[in-house]
């Protein structure tokens, strides 16, 4: 089922004020409700290569797999939707492709990237991520961080060594504990949740979250909730205004119509109890 006309998607990426090239990459497919954002790392433009490989691999792989799925089916072994498994497999393949490229090219040795992926289907969504690129959701004027950073700083916050406020000023806040392409295998976090009409979802790199606090992100989205292009531009403008020390990427999605899968048990249940 095509989601064209059911979702609005718009993304923008910017080099920032300090870096001389952009190691972020974004991509989306409105027809299948897919959005991908990656924030690369590595010398000699290795990060740029890693993020580009990751985004292209996931877009191509998920698009191909979705064509063969019946929306809303669940895998009995894992309890996840088949769409979630498709995203997981695509990220696993991206990890292999980046790692193999790193091993085969000395100039790209050690390159890697974070990634966050969202896929919408059957009035719900899957989010999968590795690293500290984030997914936020704005619902009923409240902004919620859906993903949890895979970073040293998040681990220290969890253990009580830092408060979130202290962490913002730490020199170690960008040390990730997971990344695509660094090892042969990668651990991927996956969540599934209900998607509501007029929710707004934001995928962003740490070039956004290191520069501006959540309250400013929320204001930028609320002030432009009917124009996602302007919302993305405002988020990037604010990040640059507050230092622009890294590449900056923002990708926004807004469901504007219901998109139930035909004959889906989940959607029938949702219609009854919503």
N, C-alpha and C positions, 0 to 999 in steps of 0.2 A: 504493500500500500504506500503510495506516495504521500509525503507529508507537506508537499508544496502547498502553500496557502494556509497551512495549519500552524506553522512556526515562522517567526521572523528571526533571522540570523544576521549579525554584522560583526566583523572583526577588523582590528587595526593594530599594526605593529610599528614601533618607532625606535630608532637607534639610540635615542636619549641624547644627553648633552656631553658625555665624557667619552664613550666608546667610539671607535672609528669604523666599526662594522656591526651588523646585527646578527646575533647568534640565536635569536628567537625565531620560531616558525609557527604559523597558524594555518589551519585549513578547515573547511566545512563543506557539507553536502546537504542542502536544504531538502532534497527529495527523500532522503532516508533519515533525516534528523540527526546528523552526525557532526560533532565539533571536536577539533583536536588542537592542542597548544603544547609546544615543546620549547624548553629553554636550555640551549646547549652550553657545553663547557669543554675546554681543551684548547691548547695552543695551535698556532699555524692554521687558524680558521677551522680547527677540528670540531668545535662546538657548533659552528654553522653547518658543517657537514652532518653531524650527528642528529641535529634537530630536523634538518631537511629530509634525511633518510627515514626518520621516525614518523614524521607527519605523512609523507608520501606512502610509506608501507601500510600504515593504519588505514588511511583513506581507501587505498586500492583493495586491501584485504577485506575490510569490513563491508565495503560496497559489494564485493563479489559474493560474500557469504550471506548477506541479507537477502539477496535475490532468491536464495534457495530455502529460506526459512518461512514458516507460517507464523505470523506475528502472535506473540503471547504464549507460546508453548514453553513448558518448563522441563528442564533436565532432571529426571528422577534421581540420578546419582548424587547431584550436588544441591538440588533445590533452587539453583539459579535459572533465570530465563535463558533461552537459547541465544538471545541477543547479547546477554552478558558474557556467555562463553565465547561468542564470536569476537567481542572486544578483547577479552583476555588472550585469545589465540593470536590476534593481530598484534597486540603489544609484545607478546612473547616472540613473534617473528621479527618485529622491529628490533628487539634486543639482540637477536641473533645477527641480523643484518648489520647493525652498528658495530657489534663486537667483531664480526668477521672482517668488516672494512678496516677497523682499527688494527687488527692483527696483520692484515695484508699490506698496509701502507704505513711505513715508519713515521711519516710526517703527521699521521693522525693517531698515533699510538696513545692510548689512554683517554681518547675522547669519549664523551658521554652526554646525556641530556636528561632532564626531567620530562615528564609528560602528564597531561591530564586530558581525559577523553570523556565526552558525554554522548549518549545515544538515546534518542527519544522514540517510544513505541507504545502502543496500547495504553495511552493515558498515564504513562510512567516513564522513568528514565533510569539508565545505568550510568554511573560514573566510576571510572577506573583511573588510578593515578600512581605515579612513582616519583618521589622527590618532593619538592616544596612549591611547585606550581599548584594553584588552588582553584576550587570551584566554590562560588558563593551563590546563595539563592535569596532574592528579595521577594517576600510574601507578606501581604498585609502591612506594608511599610516597615517591615523588620528585615534586616540583613543578617543572614546566618552563614557561617563558614561550614560547608558540607564536608570537605576533605580535611585531613589532619596531616600536617607536614611531616615528611620523613627527613628530619634534620636533627643534628646534634642539639641545637637550641631547644627544639620541642621536647626532646628527651630530658634535658635539664629542667625545663619548666615542669614536666610531668613528675619529676623527682623532687620538686620543691626548691631547687637551687636558684631559680630565677622566677620573678613575676613576668607576665607578658610585657609589662611596661619597661622593666629592666632589660628584657631581651631585645627590644627595639634598638637599644643603644649599644649592644654588644658587637664586638669585632668578629665574633664567631658565628653570627646568625645565619650565614649563607653556606655553612658546611652541611651538605646533605648526606644522609646515611644510606640512601638508595638512589640509583640512577640507571638509566637505560644504557647498555653497551659496555659497562665496566667489567662485568663478569659474564660467564657463559649463561648463567641462570639469573633470573630476577624475580623478586617477590612483588606481586601486584595487589594492591588493595581495591576491592570492588564493593560498591553499594548499589542498592536498588531502592527507589522510592516513587511515590505518586507525584505526578506532574499536574499542576492546576493551571487552568486558563488564567492569563495575566500574571503568573509568576514571571520573574526575570532572573536568568541564570548568567553568571559571569565567570568565565575561565580567564585567569590572569597569571602572568609571570611575577617573580619577586621584584621585578623592576617597578611594579605597581605597589605591592604591599610593603616593600622596604621604604618607600618614599611617602606614602600617604596612609593615614589610619582608616579603619573601617568606616568611621562616621562620615568622612569625606567621600569615600567610595559610594556609600549609601546616598548621600546628597546628590552626587553627580548623576546617579541612575534615576532617582526620584524626579529630579528637575528635567530629565529628558526621557521619561519612561515611554513616551510615544514616538521617540525617534532614536533608535539604537545606534545609528551612525553618530549622532551628536553626543550620545552618552559615552561611546568609546573615545571620541575625540576629546571630551572633557576629562575623562579619566587620565588620558595621556598628557593633556595639558597640565593637569594638576601635578602629576608625577614629575614632569619636567620643571614645573614651577618650584617644587620642593627639592630640587637637586638634580634630577635626571641622571643619576650615577650609573644606571644600568640600562640595558635594552628594556623596552616597555611594550607589553602586549596585552590587549583586552579583546575578548570575544564574547558577545552577548547573544542570548537566545530568549525568545519570548513566545510561549504558546498562546495563540490567539483564537484557536478553535479546538474543540475536543477531537481526539484522534484515537477512538477505540478500535481495536482489532475485531474483525468479524468473528462471531462465535467464540469470543474469548471469555473464559470463566471469570478471569480477573475483572474484566470490564462489566460483566453482568453483576458481579458482587459490588463493584464500585458504584454502579448506577443505583442499586437498591439502597445502599447505606450512605451515599454522599448526600 
